[in-house]
Amino acid sequence: MPGASYLETEVKVRVADLETIRQRLNADPDAALTKPRVHEYNVRYEDAAGALTPAGVVLRLRRDAPVAGGDPRVRLTYKAPAEALSAGASTRFEAEVEVSDFEAMNLILKRMGYHPCWVYEKYRTTYAVAGAEVVLDETPLGAFVEVEGAPAAIETALARLALADAPRLLESYAVLFENVRRNLGLPFNDMTFADFCGIDVPERAFAPPEG
């Protein structure tokens, strides 16, 4: 089916130490580094009615800049609301296209009636493991491992990383950030390293706020 490749199934795990995970990947003969560490700069957009985020829809412009040098990669992404949740994994429709100019695409989106609503950044390193994609994310909220692929491949990769029994997060980074922002009473609305400089994010901050 043409649309089958547009389904994204992934698992997210918060970890204390990415270096331990990196060592396990480097020691696994079936693991391969596919994308060296990049700095991601992401902008999410809303429509004039502010209806996208409440509906679980993501319209995102991303720029990946290789840390070791090289030309950045720019992508425009659409994500539909999660269609199914099973075994600690989330599944949703995702379509993405590469564009040549971040600023021009940003201008086009604004001219079409969309406006930036959230900026977030992270560093990401990508591996292939047992048919799954494993990414190591360094974010202002802490360190995370995301595993994407078919359900069986996800479980195999998690087992190889000794993360099979680790608590899994179904929430997006946007939801996790909003939980942290509200729980800690943070005065800013973006998830950048500059904003979080000097701020420790305890485990309790990720829980949905009461009320």
C-alpha positions as CSV (number, residue, x, y, z in Angstrom):
1,M,0.0,0.0,0.0
2,P,1.4,3.5,-0.9
3,G,0.5,4.9,2.5
4,A,2.0,2.2,4.6
5,S,5.4,3.7,4.6
6,Y,4.0,6.9,6.1
7,L,3.1,5.2,9.4
8,E,5.6,5.9,12.3
9,T,5.8,3.5,15.2
10,E,8.2,4.4,18.0
11,V,9.1,4.0,21.7
12,K,10.7,6.7,23.8
13,V,12.7,6.0,27.0
14,R,14.3,8.5,29.3
15,V,17.8,7.5,30.4
16,A,20.3,8.9,32.9
17,D,23.4,8.3,30.7
18,L,23.6,8.2,26.9
19,E,27.3,7.2,27.0
20,T,26.3,3.8,28.4
21,I,23.9,3.3,25.5
22,R,26.4,4.5,23.0
23,Q,28.9,2.0,24.3
24,R,26.4,-0.8,23.9
25,L,25.7,0.2,20.3
26,N,29.4,0.4,19.5
27,A,29.9,-3.1,20.9
28,D,27.0,-4.6,19.0
29,P,28.3,-6.0,15.7
30,D,24.8,-5.6,14.2
31,A,24.5,-1.9,15.1
32,A,25.7,0.8,12.7
33,L,26.0,4.5,12.9
34,T,23.9,5.9,10.1
35,K,23.8,9.7,10.9
36,P,26.5,11.3,13.0
37,R,25.5,13.8,15.7
38,V,23.6,16.8,14.4
39,H,22.1,19.9,16.1
40,E,18.4,20.0,15.4
41,Y,16.5,23.3,15.4
42,N,12.8,22.8,15.2
43,V,9.8,25.2,14.7
44,R,6.3,24.1,15.1
45,Y,3.4,26.0,13.6
46,E,-0.2,26.7,14.4
47,D,-3.1,27.9,12.2
48,A,-5.0,31.1,12.8
49,A,-7.5,29.3,14.9
50,G,-4.9,27.6,17.1
51,A,-6.5,24.3,16.2
52,L,-3.6,22.1,15.2
53,T,-2.0,21.4,18.6
54,P,-5.3,20.7,20.5
55,A,-6.1,18.2,17.7
56,G,-2.7,16.5,18.0
57,V,-1.5,17.6,14.6
58,V,2.1,18.6,14.1
59,L,3.3,20.9,11.3
60,R,7.1,21.3,11.8
61,L,10.1,22.8,10.0
62,R,13.4,21.3,11.0
63,R,17.0,22.1,10.3
64,D,19.7,19.5,11.1
65,A,23.3,20.9,11.2
66,P,26.0,18.3,11.4
67,V,28.2,19.0,14.4
68,A,31.3,17.8,12.6
69,G,30.6,20.3,9.7
70,G,28.8,20.1,6.4
71,D,25.6,21.4,4.9
72,P,22.5,21.4,7.0
73,R,19.4,19.4,6.0
74,V,16.0,21.1,6.1
75,R,12.7,19.1,6.3
76,L,9.0,20.0,6.5
77,T,6.9,17.4,8.4
78,Y,3.3,16.8,9.0
79,K,2.2,14.4,11.7
80,A,-1.4,13.3,12.3
81,P,-2.8,12.4,15.8
82,A,-1.7,9.1,17.2
83,E,-3.9,6.4,15.7
84,A,-3.0,3.5,18.1
85,L,-1.1,2.8,21.2
86,S,0.1,-0.7,22.0
87,A,2.9,-2.3,24.0
88,G,4.2,1.1,25.1
89,A,4.6,2.3,21.5
90,S,2.8,5.0,19.6
91,T,1.8,4.9,15.9
92,R,0.8,7.8,13.8
93,F,0.8,9.0,10.2
94,E,3.8,11.1,9.3
95,A,4.8,12.6,5.9
96,E,8.0,14.5,5.4
97,V,9.6,16.4,2.5
98,E,13.1,17.9,2.2
99,V,13.3,21.6,1.2
100,S,16.3,23.6,0.2
101,D,15.8,26.8,2.2
102,F,14.7,27.0,5.9
103,E,14.0,30.8,5.9
104,A,12.1,30.7,2.6
105,M,9.9,27.8,3.8
106,N,9.3,29.6,7.0
107,L,8.1,32.6,5.0
108,I,5.9,30.5,2.8
109,L,4.2,29.0,5.9
110,K,3.6,32.4,7.4
111,R,2.2,33.7,4.1
112,M,-0.2,30.7,4.1
113,G,-1.6,31.7,7.5
114,Y,0.5,29.6,9.9
115,H,2.6,31.1,12.7
116,P,5.4,29.7,14.8
117,C,4.1,28.5,18.2
118,W,7.0,26.5,19.7
119,V,10.8,26.4,19.1
120,Y,12.8,23.4,20.4
121,E,16.2,22.0,19.9
122,K,18.3,18.9,20.6
123,Y,21.3,17.0,19.5
124,R,20.6,13.7,17.8
125,T,22.8,10.7,16.8
126,T,21.2,8.0,14.7
127,Y,22.0,4.2,14.6
128,A,20.4,1.2,12.8
129,V,19.9,-1.8,15.0
130,A,18.2,-5.1,14.1
131,G,15.9,-3.5,11.6
132,A,15.0,-0.5,13.8
133,E,16.2,3.0,13.9
134,V,17.7,4.1,17.3
135,V,18.3,7.7,18.0
136,L,20.2,9.2,21.0
137,D,18.6,12.5,21.9
138,E,20.3,15.2,24.0
139,T,17.6,17.6,24.9
140,P,17.2,20.5,27.4
141,L,14.9,18.1,29.4
142,G,17.6,15.4,29.6
143,A,18.7,12.3,27.6
144,F,16.3,10.1,25.7
145,V,16.5,7.1,23.5
146,E,13.9,6.7,20.7
147,V,13.4,3.5,18.8
148,E,11.4,3.5,15.6
149,G,10.4,0.6,13.3
150,A,8.1,-2.5,13.2
151,P,7.0,-3.6,16.7
152,A,9.1,-6.7,16.7
153,A,12.2,-4.8,15.6
154,I,11.6,-2.2,18.3
155,E,11.5,-4.9,21.0
156,T,14.7,-6.6,19.7
157,A,16.6,-3.3,19.6
158,L,15.4,-2.4,23.2
159,A,16.5,-5.8,24.4
160,R,20.0,-5.4,22.9
161,L,20.3,-2.0,24.6
162,A,19.1,-3.5,28.0
163,L,16.1,-1.2,27.9
164,A,13.4,-3.7,27.4
165,D,12.1,-3.2,31.0
166,A,12.7,0.5,31.1
167,P,9.6,2.8,31.6
168,R,8.3,3.9,28.2
169,L,7.0,7.4,27.4
170,L,4.1,7.7,24.9
171,E,4.1,11.5,25.1
172,S,5.8,13.7,22.5
173,Y,8.5,16.2,23.4
174,A,5.9,18.9,23.2
175,V,3.8,17.3,25.9
176,L,6.8,16.4,28.1
177,F,8.0,20.0,27.9
178,E,4.6,21.4,28.8
179,N,4.4,19.1,31.8
180,V,7.8,20.2,32.9
181,R,7.1,23.9,32.3
182,R,3.9,23.8,34.4
183,N,5.3,21.6,37.2
184,L,8.4,23.8,37.6
185,G,6.6,27.1,37.0
186,L,9.0,28.0,34.2
187,P,8.4,31.5,32.6
188,F,9.4,30.6,29.0
189,N,7.6,28.8,26.2
190,D,10.4,27.3,24.2
191,M,12.6,24.3,24.8
192,T,16.1,25.6,24.1
193,F,19.4,24.9,25.8
194,A,19.7,28.6,26.6
195,D,16.3,28.7,28.4
196,F,17.2,25.6,30.5
197,C,20.7,26.7,31.3
198,G,21.3,26.0,35.1
199,I,17.9,24.3,35.5
200,D,17.7,20.8,36.8
201,V,14.7,18.8,35.6
202,P,13.7,16.1,38.3
203,E,11.8,13.0,37.4
204,R,8.7,14.3,39.1
205,A,8.5,17.2,36.7
206,F,7.5,14.9,33.8
207,A,4.2,13.9,35.4
208,P,1.0,15.5,34.1
209,P,0.1,18.4,36.4
210,E,-2.8,17.8,38.6
211,G,-6.0,19.7,37.7
